[in-house]
Amino acid sequence: MKLSVIPRLLRVQFTPIMIGPVLLGTALAWRAVGAFAPALFALVLVGAVCLHLAANGIDDVYDYVLGTDSISEKAFPPDAPGWKPIPRGVFSVSAAAGVSFALYGVSLLIGLVLSVLVGWFAIAIAVPGILLSYFYTAPPLRLDYRGKGLGELSVFLSFGPIPALGAYYVMTGQIALLPVLVSIPAGLLTTAVLVTHDLIFLDVYQQSGKRSLAVVLGRRNAATLSSVLSVMAYVVLLGLVAIRVVPVTGLVALAAAPLLLKTTDFGRKELGPPEYGKRTVLAFLDSSLFTFLLAAGILLG
């Protein structure tokens, strides 16, 4: 096991898509009741990021165990930017699982601490997040292997309503619909990132039996779905501003629209893995920037 490869195993570069919804829930708490506790915020942020990293690690473990990553390793050139450590023998399955479970442990511990400091609902939010992230690829549920959109639904919840509601609750001690509604665009955009990402590995998934929505729908329909989800996020924001759930200053998130335009073609043409790789990066930047700007706009309002 090479410690220097741990960031690659955990895909730390993608943590902004988890940080964004936490900031969103925190901003809404400040706007709603003027509540902000730095120490509690730090705990929520660390717990959410640890959960995200744990999910990435355990995803690699089971994608390898179930044969997906072995096929992927053969299908792509050695210098492909998204190469994974386990198929190359840089990390053993047991070592990767150990790192992931350690991070799950930190996230669960933080949830327990917050449940003592704030209220029981903190752990009630944390546990579903942990279960969804683990069973995304882990047996017996293998949510992303079933072809029913369960993996995509779990990503929507895990990178939208769950962290936003969790941060809001920890800051205010209140359960509210507000953070769930306002986090819908973040969840939609991150789900679009996932669908676009899966287009890179479509052939691999077909061979391994991983039936994500991209496999079920096919390249063009999946690309259309990704575009629809992304556009819907912006439409939902406009609706939330129109009904005054989000202040007008929240429209600053529309500044991310140029990235949206670069990732949406509604499946007009079929691309290859390198092009979908570029689109995945742009979709990730769109999701992250949109959510960060929306949180800032809420604070400014």
N, C-alpha and C positions, 0 to 999 in steps of 0.2 A: 504494500500500500504506500503510495506516494502522497504525502500531505499536501504537496503543491497542486495536486490534481483534485482535491476536495471541492474547490470552487466550481470546477467543471462538472463534477458529479452532481452537485447541488444546483447548478445553473444560477449562481448568485446574481448574474447580470439582469435577471428578470424580476428581482424583488420589487422594483417600483410598482408593478401592477398589484402587489399586495399592500404596499405602503399607501398608495393613493386612496383606496376605500377607507383605511383607518383615518387618514387626514380628513376625508369627507365627513365621517361620523363625528370626529372631534370638532370640525368647523360648525356643523349643525348644532352640536351641543352648546357651543359658545354663543351662537346666534339665538338659540331658543331660550336658554336660561342663564347665559353668561358664565357657564361652568367650564373650568379648565384646571386640572391638577397635573403639574409636570411629571410627578413621580408615577402616577397612575397611567398617564399617557405613555411614558417610557415602557412600562410593563406591558401595556396593550400592544405597542409597536413591536417589542422584542418577541412577545408570544406569537403574534401573527406572522412575523418574518420567519421565526423558527418553524412554525407549522408549514409555511410555504416551502422552505428548504427541505424539511423532512419529507414532504409529499414528492418533491422532485427526486430525491434520493430513492425512495421506496418505489417510485414509478420505474426508475431504471432497473431496480432489482427484479421486479416482476416482468417487465418487458423482456429482460434477458432470460429469466427462468421459463417464460412462456414461449420463447423462441423468436420473438419479434426482432430483438436487437442483434441476434446472431445473423439473421437474414440481412438486416440493414448494414451490418459491418461488411458483408460481402458485396452488397449492391452499390456502395458508394466508395469513391477513391480514398486512399489513406489520408490525404490532406484535406478532406471535406471538413468544413468549419464546425459541423455539429457532431463530430465523433464523440463516442461515449467510452468511459474508462473501463467498464466491466468487460465488454466483449474483447477488449485488447489486453486483458490480463493485468492492467494497471491497478485495478481494485478487484478484490474477491467479492463474491456475493455476500459472504458473511460480514466482511468489513464494511461494505456499503450499507447493509442492513443495520449494523451496529451504529454507524453514524446517524442514520435516519431515526432509529429508535431513541437515541440520545436526544435528538432535537425534538422528537415527539414528547419525550419526558419533560424537557424544559417547558414546552408549550402547555402541557397538562398541569405542571406545577404552578405556572403563572396563572392559569385559569383557576386553580384551587385557591391561590393567594388572593386573587381578585374577588372570588366568591366570599371570602372571609371579610375582606376590606369593604366591599361594596354591596354584595348580595348574591344569593344563590343563582340568579339568572346568568351570571358571568360564566359559570361552569356549564350551565345549560346551553349556552351559545357555543362554547369551546368544543364540547364533546361531539356535536354533529359535524363541526368543521373537521375534526380529527378523523372521524369515521368516513366522511365523504372522501377526504384526501387519501386515506389508506386503501379503501376499497375501490378507488378509481381504477386500479389495475390488479389489486390483490384478490386472490380467491377467498371465499367462494363467489363473491358478488361480481368482481371484474366488470365494473360499470361501463368502462369504455370499450369492452370487447363484445357487447351484447347487441349492438346495432339498433338500439331503441332510443338513442339520444340521451341516455342516462349520464354518460360521461360529460357531455356538453352541459346538461342541466346542473351537474355537481360543480362544474367550473363557474357557471353563472352565479350560483349561490355562494360559492367559496371566495369569489373575487368581487362580490357586490354586496348583497344584503347582509351576509353573516358578519364580515369584519366591520362594516359600517354600523350595523346595529350594535355590535359588541362594543365598539369604541364609544358610541353615543350613550349606551347604558352605563358603562364604567364612569363616564364623565358626569352623568346626570342622576344615575340611580333609577332611571325611568325607562319603561318599555314604550316605544312609540312607533307609529307607522312611518313617520317622516324620514328617518334614515333608510328605511327599506325602499321607499319610493324614489328618493334622490339617488340612491346607489344603483338603480336599474340601468342607467346608461353605462356605468362602469362595468357591470356584469355583462352587458351585451357586447361591449367592445372587447373585453377579454375573451369571451366565447368566440368572437370573430377571429381573434389571434389564434386560438386553438384550431379552428376549422381550417384556416389558411396554412398553419403549420402542418396539419395532417395531410394536406395536399402534396407536401414534399415527399412524404413516405407512403403515398397511396398504394403503389405497387407492392411495397414491402408488407403493408398491412393486409393486403389481399392474400398474399402468400402465407402469412402467419395466422390468419383468422381473426385479426383484430378488426372488429366491425365498428369503427367510429362512423359518425354521420358522413364523413367525406367518402368512405368506402361505400356506404349504402347508397348515397346520392350520385356518386360519380364526380369527375373533376369539374365539369361545367356547372352542374347543379350545386355542388358544394361551394364553388367560387361565387355563385349567385347568392347562396345563403349567407356567406361571409359578408358580402356587400350589403345585403338587406339588414343584417344585424347591426352593422356599422352605421348605416344611414338611420336606422331606427333609434339608435342611441342619441343622435342629434335631434331627431324629431321629438323624442321623449323630453329632452331638455327644453325645447321650445314650448312644449305643452306644460311642463312644470312651471316655467316662467309665466306663461299665460294665465295659469290658475293661481299664481302668486305663492306657490309652494317654495320656489326658488326666487331670490331677488333678481332684479334685472341685471345686476352686476355679474350674475352667474353666466351671462352670455359671453363673458370673456373666454369661456371654454371653446367657443366657436373659432378661436384663433388656431385651433388644432386642425381645422377643416382642410388646409392644403395637404396634410398627410392622409386624410380621408380620401381625397380625390385621387391620390396616387395608389390606393389599395382597392378601389372599387371599379370593376368593369362589368359586373353582373354576368360573369361567365361568357363574355362575348368571344373569347378565344382561349384555347387550351394551351397552357404554358408547361415548361419543364421544371424539374425540382429546383434548379438554381434560381429561376425567376420567382417561384413561390417562396424560396428562402428569403429573397430580398423583400418580398411583400410581407412576409411574417415580421421582419424587423421593422418595417414601416408601420404595420398594424400595431405592433407593440408600442412604438413611439407615440402613435395616435392615441392609444388607450391610456398610456401613462400621462402624456401631456394634457389630454382632455380632463382627466380626473384631478390632476394637480391644479389646473387652472380653475376648475369648477369649485374646488375647496377654497382657493384664494378668493374667487368671486363671492362666495357665500360669506366669507369673513369681511370682505369689503362692504357688503350690503348691510 
